Amino acid sequence: MQLGAESNVQRQPPALQIRELLINPPLLLAPMAGLTHSALRRLMVDFGGAGLLSTEMLSAKRLPTENPRISPYLIRTEKENPLSYQLLTSNCQEIGRAVDALHAFKADAVDLNMGCPSTAVGRFGAGVMLMERPEEARRIVAEARKRTVLPLSAKIRLGSDAGDSGKLKTFCSMLEGEGIDMLTVHARFKQEPFVRNPRWAYIAEIKECIKIPVIANGGIFSVEDAEKCLEISGADGLMLGRGAVIRPWLFAEIARNIFGGDITVPVVTLPDIYTAFIDALNADYRPIYRLGRLKAFTHYFARNYKFGHSLACRIQSSRSMDEARERAWIFFENNSEEYSPTAERIGKTPDY
């Protein structure tokens, strides 16, 4: 099955040069809890088109004691390059040792999470709560900048509401002044759910007040969405989240159709993609970490099928990887012609 309608518009913006890191094309993978791990990244790499991959958010406090060979958060293969590591913290004291650990892990870039809206994260002052604690955010960025020459980025939201416009611009200017090299903006307010249309126009306002590259995130599920987001936001690049979990070939489609990338039209066989994901989990993850990650992935990937809720329910109730694989193959055999190219745009797992 070949997918991906040709676009008549090929913008070819310059590749992003962030210190020593070249991001080409300017398409980035979003950090997503429980999703943005090695098995998923490998699917995307095989299709091509991603300029910068990402880990899921990593606890700065726990990171120095993690074993990268077995930690589900840190497993990485040689082809997953370049790779940014996202740190979650609420205070500057944790940054030093965490950044030292990332150097040992050979990170290609460091990202600071200042946008996660989770209540659990907010309780200890991290994620989007740092936008309400600008002085601590300043200290975190300053400490990170002091400890590394790697590209340093931050991911934020639009603040609490439209009345925060002045505070938002001041916050972004502060981040730039303290040494942030690139800023990603998730175009929704703090408490807005993912069913809410993103506010891409607000990103254009942020771009007017800072000089560093600004990446737009939120609501990009197709080539058409990507075109519209670039037009409205004027962003220097795009970050894909849930849309790329549903369709791991989305990077390739956007890179080819919008940025003029020399990438073959993706040949998509959904059962083969799903099987490759299972095989990657079984090969590199300890048993305790496999089934949960398969269930999280299936929640989104199943939306490629008209009756995908049936697949998702069967996998959610599976008690082992073998049972999940068997149930998936029965579904694929019974629904071989039921692919739905327009993915549902509702999700419960946020892209942070």
DRENVO-503366 format. One line per 10 residues: number of its first residue (from 1); their letters; for each residue x, y, z of C-alpha. Coordinates in nm, 2 decimals. Layout:
<nodes>
NUM> A> X,Y,Z | ...
</nodes>
This chain:
<nodes>
1> MQLGAESNVQ> 0.00,0.00,0.00 | 0.15,0.34,-0.10 | 0.04,0.64,0.09 | 0.11,1.01,0.08 | -0.06,1.25,-0.16 | 0.18,1.49,-0.33 | 0.17,1.85,-0.22 | 0.20,2.13,-0.47 | 0.39,2.35,-0.23 | 0.75,2.26,-0.14
11> RQPPALQIRE> 0.88,2.51,0.12 | 1.25,2.40,0.16 | 1.34,2.61,0.46 | 1.70,2.59,0.56 | 1.80,2.31,0.78 | 1.84,2.41,1.14 | 2.20,2.45,1.26 | 2.19,2.44,1.64 | 2.55,2.47,1.76 | 2.72,2.16,1.62
21> LLINPPLLLA> 2.39,1.98,1.55 | 2.23,1.99,1.20 | 1.86,1.92,1.21 | 1.77,1.83,0.85 | 1.48,1.84,0.77 | 1.35,2.06,1.05 | 1.11,1.79,1.18 | 1.14,1.68,1.54 | 0.98,1.40,1.74 | 0.80,1.50,2.05
31> PMAGLTHSAL> 0.88,1.35,2.39 | 0.58,1.14,2.49 | 0.55,0.95,2.82 | 0.53,0.57,2.76 | 0.57,0.61,2.38 | 0.88,0.78,2.27 | 1.12,0.50,2.33 | 1.36,0.30,2.12 | 1.11,0.06,1.96 | 0.90,0.34,1.83
41> RRLMVDFGGA> 1.19,0.55,1.72 | 1.32,0.27,1.51 | 1.00,0.25,1.32 | 1.03,0.61,1.23 | 1.39,0.59,1.14 | 1.32,0.31,0.89 | 1.07,0.53,0.70 | 1.30,0.84,0.72 | 1.23,1.21,0.75 | 1.29,1.28,1.11
51> GLLSTEMLSA> 1.55,1.54,1.17 | 1.58,1.50,1.55 | 1.45,1.22,1.76 | 1.37,1.24,2.13 | 1.35,1.03,2.44 | 1.04,1.05,2.66 | 1.07,1.28,2.96 | 1.34,1.17,3.20 | 1.36,1.24,3.57 | 1.67,1.45,3.63
61> KRLPTENPRI> 1.68,1.32,3.99 | 1.68,0.95,3.89 | 1.87,0.97,3.57 | 2.23,0.94,3.72 | 2.15,0.60,3.87 | 1.98,0.45,3.55 | 2.15,0.18,3.35 | 2.13,0.27,2.98 | 2.16,-0.09,2.87 | 1.84,-0.20,3.04
71> SPYLIRTEKE> 1.64,0.11,3.13 | 1.33,0.13,2.91 | 1.38,0.50,2.90 | 1.74,0.49,2.78 | 1.78,0.19,2.55 | 1.91,0.32,2.22 | 2.04,0.16,1.90 | 2.31,0.30,1.68 | 2.07,0.41,1.41 | 1.87,0.64,1.64
81> NPLSYQLLTS> 2.05,0.96,1.56 | 2.05,1.24,1.63 | 1.87,1.20,1.97 | 1.77,1.46,2.22 | 1.72,1.37,2.58 | 1.44,1.56,2.77 | 1.49,1.64,3.14 | 1.21,1.68,3.39 | 1.30,1.87,3.70 | 1.17,2.13,3.94
91> NCQEIGRAVD> 1.50,2.27,4.08 | 1.84,2.36,3.96 | 2.02,2.14,4.21 | 1.93,1.82,4.01 | 2.06,1.95,3.67 | 2.43,1.91,3.71 | 2.45,1.54,3.77 | 2.17,1.48,3.51 | 2.36,1.66,3.24 | 2.68,1.48,3.33
101> ALHAFKADAV> 2.49,1.15,3.28 | 2.37,1.27,2.94 | 2.72,1.33,2.84 | 2.81,0.97,2.93 | 2.51,0.85,2.73 | 2.64,1.05,2.43 | 2.33,1.27,2.40 | 2.31,1.48,2.09 | 2.10,1.75,2.25 | 1.94,1.84,2.59
111> DLNMGCPSTA> 1.58,1.95,2.62 | 1.41,2.10,2.93 | 1.05,2.01,3.00 | 0.86,2.32,3.09 | 0.53,2.22,2.93 | 0.40,1.90,3.08 | 0.04,1.97,3.21 | 0.02,1.66,3.42 | -0.12,1.72,3.77 | 0.12,1.47,3.92
121> VGRFGAGVML> 0.42,1.66,3.76 | 0.28,1.99,3.86 | 0.25,1.90,4.23 | 0.63,1.92,4.27 | 0.66,2.24,4.06 | 0.79,2.08,3.73 | 0.66,2.08,3.38 | 0.43,2.37,3.29 | 0.44,2.49,3.65 | 0.79,2.62,3.58
131> MERPEEARRI> 0.63,2.89,3.36 | 0.47,3.02,3.69 | 0.81,3.00,3.86 | 1.03,3.20,3.62 | 1.31,3.26,3.86 | 1.36,2.89,3.92 | 1.32,2.82,3.55 | 1.60,3.08,3.50 | 1.83,2.91,3.74 | 1.76,2.57,3.58
141> VAEARKRTVL> 1.85,2.70,3.23 | 2.16,2.88,3.36 | 2.29,2.57,3.54 | 2.22,2.35,3.24 | 2.40,2.60,3.01 | 2.69,2.61,3.24 | 2.73,2.24,3.24 | 2.71,2.16,2.87 | 2.80,2.28,2.52 | 2.54,2.06,2.37
151> PLSAKIRLGS> 2.24,2.22,2.20 | 2.00,2.32,2.48 | 1.63,2.35,2.41 | 1.31,2.40,2.61 | 0.95,2.29,2.55 | 0.67,2.51,2.68 | 0.30,2.57,2.64 | 0.12,2.91,2.59 | 0.07,2.97,2.96 | -0.25,2.97,3.16
161> DAGDSGKLKT> -0.48,3.17,2.92 | -0.49,3.45,2.66 | -0.42,3.70,2.93 | -0.07,3.56,2.98 | 0.05,3.70,2.65 | 0.29,3.95,2.81 | 0.42,3.70,3.07 | 0.47,3.44,2.79 | 0.68,3.67,2.58 | 0.89,3.78,2.88
171> FCSMLEGEGI> 0.94,3.41,2.98 | 1.05,3.32,2.62 | 1.29,3.62,2.61 | 1.43,3.51,2.95 | 1.50,3.16,2.82 | 1.68,3.30,2.52 | 1.88,3.53,2.74 | 1.99,3.24,2.97 | 2.12,3.03,2.68 | 1.84,2.83,2.53
181> DMLTVHARFK> 1.93,2.76,2.17 | 1.59,2.65,2.04 | 1.23,2.68,2.17 | 0.94,2.44,2.11 | 0.59,2.57,2.17 | 0.30,2.34,2.22 | 0.02,2.56,2.10 | -0.24,2.51,2.37 | -0.29,2.67,2.71 | -0.20,2.49,3.03
191> QEPFVRNPRW> -0.54,2.32,3.09 | -0.66,2.28,2.74 | -0.72,1.92,2.63 | -0.58,1.76,2.32 | -0.92,1.77,2.15 | -0.89,2.15,2.15 | -0.77,2.29,1.82 | -0.41,2.42,1.86 | -0.36,2.80,1.86 | -0.08,2.82,1.60
201> AYIAEIKECI> -0.11,3.19,1.56 | 0.03,3.25,1.91 | 0.35,3.09,1.80 | 0.39,3.37,1.54 | 0.37,3.62,1.82 | 0.65,3.44,2.01 | 0.87,3.44,1.70 | 0.85,3.82,1.68 | 1.01,3.86,2.03 | 1.30,3.62,2.01
211> KIPVIANGGI> 1.57,3.54,1.76 | 1.64,3.17,1.83 | 1.46,2.90,1.62 | 1.10,2.83,1.73 | 0.94,2.49,1.67 | 0.56,2.45,1.64 | 0.40,2.15,1.82 | 0.04,2.03,1.85 | -0.23,1.91,1.61 | -0.02,1.79,1.32
221> FSVEDAEKCL> -0.16,1.47,1.18 | -0.11,1.51,0.81 | 0.08,1.68,0.54 | -0.21,1.93,0.51 | -0.19,2.00,0.89 | 0.19,2.06,0.85 | 0.14,2.31,0.57 | -0.12,2.50,0.75 | 0.08,2.51,1.08 | 0.39,2.65,0.90
231> EISGADGLML> 0.18,2.91,0.72 | 0.00,3.03,1.03 | 0.29,3.01,1.28 | 0.58,3.10,1.07 | 0.77,2.84,1.27 | 1.13,2.73,1.18 | 1.03,2.36,1.21 | 0.76,2.12,1.33 | 0.75,1.87,1.62 | 0.52,1.57,1.57
241> GRGAVIRPWL> 0.36,1.38,1.85 | 0.06,1.16,1.85 | 0.02,1.19,1.47 | 0.35,1.01,1.43 | 0.26,0.74,1.67 | -0.06,0.67,1.47 | 0.13,0.68,1.14 | 0.51,0.63,1.20 | 0.56,0.72,0.83 | 0.42,1.07,0.88
251> FAEIARNIFG> 0.77,1.22,0.91 | 0.86,1.07,0.57 | 0.54,1.21,0.41 | 0.60,1.56,0.54 | 0.97,1.56,0.46 | 0.90,1.45,0.11 | 0.60,1.66,0.02 | 0.67,1.99,0.20 | 1.05,2.00,0.25 | 1.15,1.84,-0.08
261> GDITVPVVTL> 1.33,1.56,0.09 | 1.47,1.28,-0.14 | 1.26,1.01,0.03 | 1.08,0.73,-0.14 | 0.70,0.73,-0.11 | 0.63,0.52,0.20 | 0.52,0.16,0.14 | 0.30,0.09,0.44 | 0.19,-0.26,0.55 | 0.03,-0.22,0.88
271> PDIYTAFIDA> 0.06,-0.58,1.01 | 0.43,-0.57,0.93 | 0.48,-0.24,1.12 | 0.30,-0.38,1.42 | 0.50,-0.70,1.41 | 0.83,-0.51,1.39 | 0.73,-0.31,1.69 | 0.66,-0.63,1.89 | 0.99,-0.78,1.78 | 1.18,-0.47,1.89
281> LNADYRPIYR> 1.02,-0.48,2.23 | 1.09,-0.85,2.27 | 1.45,-0.82,2.16 | 1.56,-0.53,2.38 | 1.33,-0.48,2.67 | 1.29,-0.69,2.99 | 0.96,-0.87,3.00 | 0.82,-0.64,3.27 | 0.84,-0.35,3.03 | 0.70,-0.50,2.71
291> LGRLKAFTHY> 0.33,-0.54,2.74 | 0.26,-0.19,2.88 | 0.44,-0.03,2.59 | 0.26,-0.24,2.34 | -0.07,-0.14,2.48 | 0.02,0.23,2.48 | 0.13,0.21,2.11 | -0.18,0.01,2.01 | -0.41,0.28,2.16 | -0.29,0.51,1.88
301> FARNYKFGHS> -0.19,0.27,1.60 | -0.53,0.10,1.60 | -0.68,0.42,1.47 | -0.55,0.33,1.12 | -0.84,0.08,1.10 | -1.21,0.16,1.08 | -1.28,-0.08,1.36 | -0.95,-0.02,1.54 | -1.12,0.01,1.88 | -1.17,-0.37,1.86
311> LACRIQSSRS> -0.79,-0.42,1.82 | -0.72,-0.18,2.10 | -0.96,-0.35,2.34 | -0.82,-0.70,2.26 | -0.46,-0.58,2.32 | -0.56,-0.40,2.64 | -0.70,-0.71,2.79 | -0.41,-0.93,2.68 | -0.21,-1.09,2.96 | 0.11,-1.17,2.77
321> MDEARERAWI> 0.30,-1.06,2.46 | 0.22,-1.40,2.30 | -0.15,-1.35,2.36 | -0.14,-1.00,2.23 | 0.04,-1.11,1.91 | -0.21,-1.38,1.84 | -0.50,-1.15,1.90 | -0.35,-0.89,1.67 | -0.30,-1.13,1.39 | -0.65,-1.26,1.41
331> FFENNSEEYS> -0.77,-0.89,1.38 | -0.54,-0.82,1.09 | -0.66,-1.13,0.90 | -1.03,-1.03,0.95 | -0.97,-0.66,0.87 | -0.72,-0.66,0.58 | -0.92,-0.42,0.38 | -1.03,-0.19,0.66 | -0.75,0.06,0.66 | -0.87,0.41,0.74
341> PTAERIGKTP> -0.63,0.68,0.61 | -0.79,0.96,0.81 | -0.67,0.90,1.17 | -0.90,1.00,1.46 | -0.76,1.30,1.63 | -0.84,1.23,1.99 | -0.59,1.10,2.24 | -0.55,1.07,2.61 | -0.17,1.04,2.63 | -0.02,1.38,2.60
351> DY> 0.29,1.47,2.40 | 0.50,1.66,2.64
</nodes>
